[in-house]
Structure formats: structure tokens, C-alpha cells
Amino acid sequence: MVLFNYFNDVARGIEFIIALGSIVGVFGLIIGLLFTFIGGKRLRWHMLGLIITSIVLISICGLHTGAKYFHIH
């Protein structure tokens, strides 16, 4: 019985990390797009890296996973 509780806790932890990655990806995409239009040439290159990283996070973790997990509507 203790073993099942341990695996249940591990599964909930993995689900939390995936949901957090989804929220961080969406937030990074918003910040990246915002500062791409506002910032200078050097900042645009950094924001391009942030946008690409955010798209990878969203594609791995899913777009609506964080919203469903954290009940954001």
C-alpha cells in the first residue's frame, strides 16, 4: 500500500511539472512577443530565443494543460 502511495505522489509531481511548464511557456511567449516589438536590436535576438524556447515548452507540455490544472479560465 505504501508503494502505491509513493507512485501516486510521483505521478502528481510529474503532472504539476508539466502544468507549470505549460504556464511558463505561455508566459514566456507573451513576454517574448511584447519585448520583440518594443526592444532594440540586441533585445530582439534574446527575445527570439525566448519565443523559440516557449514554443518548445508549449509543444511538449501542451497548451491547455496548465490552465486545466490550475483552474485558469
Secondary structure as GFF3:
##gff-version 3
##sequence-region A 1 73
A	DSSP	alpha_helix	2	38	.	.	.	ID=ss1
A	DSSP	alpha_helix	41	61	.	.	.	ID=ss2
A	DSSP	alpha_helix	65	69	.	.	.	ID=ss3
###
